[in-house]
Amino acid sequence: MHIVVVDTTLTTPPTGGAQTFLVNLAESLVKKDIRLSVVTQPGSETTIVSALRAAGAEVCLNVWTAAHLPEEKAPLLAEWVNQSGSDIYVISISPDVGWLALPLLDPALATLSIAHNDVSAFYEPLKHYHPFMDCAVGVSEAIRRKIVDDCGVPFERTTSIAYGIRSLTAARVDEMLAQPSAGGPLRIGYVGRMVQEQKRVMEFVPLVAELVKRQVNFELHLIGDGSARLALEAELNRRGLHDRVKFWGWLGSHEVAQRLQALDVFVLLSDYEGLPVALLEAMGHALVPVVTIIESGNQELVQDGLNGFAIAVGDINSFADRLTQLAHDPEQLARMKYAAWQTGETYSVERMTTRYLGCFAETKARIARRDYRPDPAVSFPVMPSCRSKYPLWLRRIKWRARAVVRR
């Protein structure tokens, strides 16, 4: 089997769980003698590309150039895929070219898309191109429901496949929980992009201030980077709170796993998510999740009061209440850490890989009885986000001038 995955964001920082999951999947697929080709484009971020190649995947960076418009990239991509001998074409993340190529692909290919987040960037292209999609995957059940309800994809051509992570062993968890923690600080962590949009990281400032006001003994460890990091550091310094917070920056996956083992609680302040890989990894490393109540992701994992706490978006006082509660009750903390681990360890890489392999097989089998594809003799219109009122020749000049400036 030969699978082609398109993700044009792999080389654009900051990357997140929607990109890193592909490394785990690649490693597992290659071990099963499945050929995996990942199509992306050149960029400043090389970590994911290097990890994919180390896992045994082929990474293609030169199917098009920066000078090509999206509608010029699409036939180049389609030609490359059609000549690659591939069986399955997967759009992971692509705002344009991955979708624009669909009408140009060999009909013998099985086609899949993955919706990683509960936002229009994943739903809108699918609404337009769903007649070309043999299976639409959501990373959560909430996203799958929206694919059916809002994107026009029949239920039988959809599925949900959760991310997979590598959890601690039961023996390691028992060892960690056996270590006395009474009297020490509550070690709170966050792993992810340091951005305000979606992640709401600036709310760590009032949260830290409230915990200090309540005289809670705690440490906050922030792992990641992004456009809001400098502002967050500056505001914590301005308010005299910086001594409670440690910024670690971007860490490799092994280093993140090591840091997680030294923490107690994982805080996520987001106002929307897909299925947060960082949350899964935290639970798989026995951190108690204290997260927001949002439509997709968090509530599929967190049972309030049992294996974590779920709190309304923006309710900083309630976040502080729950963290204060855990800081003052080591027995409850240990009990909930174990319950969080029990949930996290069920989301294994092996489980994810098995689900994808089953999905690939079912989708390939569906090709023979397709009755939903548009007539190939009729030109299919490009999706609205890729249309322009300007003539092609003018857009080419502007696009290529921008490409020269970026170099």
Secondary structure, 3 states (H helix, E strand, C coil): CEEEEEECCCCCCCCCHHHHHHHHHHHHHHHCCCEEEEECCCCCCCHHHHHHHHHCCEEECCCCCCCCCHHHHHHHHHHHHHHCCCCEEEEEECCCHHHHCHHHCCCCCEEEEEECECCHHHHHHHHHHHHHCCEEEECCHHHHHHHHHHHCCCHHHEEECCCCECCCCHHHHHHHHHCCCCCCCEEEEEECCCCCCCCCHHHHHHHHHHHHHCCCCEEEEEECCCCCHHHHHHHHHHCCCHHHEEEEECCCHHHHHHHHCCCCEEEECCCCCECCHHHHHHHHCCCEEEEECCCCCHHHHCCECCCEEEECCCCHHHHHHHHHHHHHCHHHHHHHHHHHHHHHCCCEHHHHHHHHHHHHHHHHHHHHHCCCCCCCCCCCCCCHHHCCCCCHHHHHHHHHHHHHHHC
